[in-house]
Amino acid sequence: MAARVGIAHGSLDREFSRIVGLTPKSLSRIMRLRTLLTDLDVYGTVQWAQKAAQLGWFDQAHLIRDFARHTGVTPREYVAAQRLGYPPEQAAPGFVPQRAM
């Protein structure tokens, strides 16, 4: 994209970050995670390695690292919390439900 608009890659990153508030790479990771959450059936069997490949992560370990970085939990913890927090008919993509202690 930088070449198309005739500026250096670093300049594009800085300007993008200034305007959007995130680097292009960070925004890409967030959008990829959002797609994963939207496509995820927490009541089905999740093939994490397949999901990683479909959505552009290098491997399952990278998916898990990005997932934990942006949600605060591992994919397994997320699925378990969704199952505990919502019945199948109410399950929807989103953050881990907070449980009252």
Buried (B, 14 or more C-beta within 10 A) or exposed (E): EBEEEEEEEEEBBEEBBEEEEEEBEBBEBEEBBEBBBEEBEBBEEBEBEEBBBEBEBEEBEEBBEBBBEBBEBEBEBBBBBBEEBBEEEEBEEEEBEEEEE
